[in-house]
Amino acid sequence: MKNLLCFAVDRLHRNFIGAYGNTWIRTPGLDRLAYQATVFDQHVLESPHPHKVLATIWTGRHPLEECPGSPCLPEILEGRGIHTVLITDEPSILVPEFSNRFERYILLTHPEPTQPVEEISQTYLANIFAQCTAVLEEQPQPFCAWTVLRGLGGPWDAPLELREQYADEGDPPPYSAVEPPNLPFRKEDDPDILLAILQAYAAQVTVLDSCFEALWEWLSGVGWAPETGLLFLSLRGFPLGEHGWIGKEGPRLYSEVLHTPLMLYLPERAPAAQRVLGLVEPADLFPTVLQLFNLQSDIPRLQVAASLFPLLTEEGESVRNRVFVSDEDGSHAVRTVYWYFRNTEPPELYIKPEDFWDFNNVANRCSDVVEAMQQLIVQDREALRNQSWNPLAELDPSIATRPE
């Protein structure tokens, strides 16, 4: 593999992609990627904040680790003759902490739409993708290019006709605004409010998917496909009423935000159409990318991150037994193979993977698991601070075994 294209898209809900079980929306572009790639079913973020997720990917360090001066992925790659570029339409990403680590960085701009457009080709996302491919065409090789996009957190300007395609007879008119919705939604609220928003969100996913279809065609047209890998992930999901809110200000430490898509296409390396069921997290991409470029000797000592190569080559089933999640407000959560625990008051405990969207809190019935999880959070926080965290540390039997 000569090059690697990395796409990090914000606010894409995992449940709206065909490769992750959606049957309502056609997503041929992303499904095509999934058919040729490794699809990670249990990719869980360490933080609900995109800048934290990106920092984790580019350093291999958990957000709670205090490691000033840690080696950074683009700097390591540049030192080995691999060109790096950061492309984004989100100005907040271009802070020295990020942008100065890349060989070059580019801010993509397009006028903010004020109303839905007539054609997909006129959408904000289509124009941003067109600018992105124009930048990449001038990119010297070999390269590792990161494209960080506002995605579904940006304007919803999909054509009204496309939104209406997702409405059945008798349904309410689709949500027609361009600004993504942000409002409370309780069980007693009119379900038509959510349905109208779901139709608009589905249309916006269709726009994103069509951009990826065009990207595949572009890759083939420039002749890069046989030697260029493609990494795709969502930086966080979009709450759609699962826990009392629709939009960006919803509760952050739930699966609709933290459990996101991750797909990795490696030409002639990993098996195609492969699914990985083991837990993974964004930090794991740091050593994985270095290994993709045959730079294993440049991987520094890491306590959280683990290369995904054993999963890609089917030589292992897991690289970790838990993901430790932290928020900027000091709240924490832990996801293991069989449980998801939110350290709230009162505590919340969900059985995984059966309770996919954290609806059935079983904390009152599993006090031993709650106590073990609370102890694990204390231990993991301390271990992260003193550099002794182990992704495969032995867990309490109540956590490590499947609930009956």
Protein Blocks (a to p, Z undefined) as FASTA:
>chain_A
ZZdcddddehiafklcfknopakbccfklmmmmmmmccdfbbccfbfcfklmmmmmmnop
afkbccehiacfklmmmmnopacddddfbfklmgfklmmmpmbdcdddddddfbdcfbfk
lpmklmmmmmmmmmmmmpccddddddddfklmmccfbcfklmmmmpcehiacddfbfbdc
dddddfkbcfklmmmmmmmmmmmmmmmmmmmmmmmmmmmmnopmmmcccddddfbdcdeh
jnopacjklcfkbfklmmccdddddehiacehiacfbdcdfklmmmmmmmmnopmkmpcc
dfkbccfklmmnopafbfbfbdcdddfkopacdddfkbccdddddddddddfklmnopac
cklmmmmlmmmmmmmmmmmmmmmmnopacfkbccdfklmpccZZ
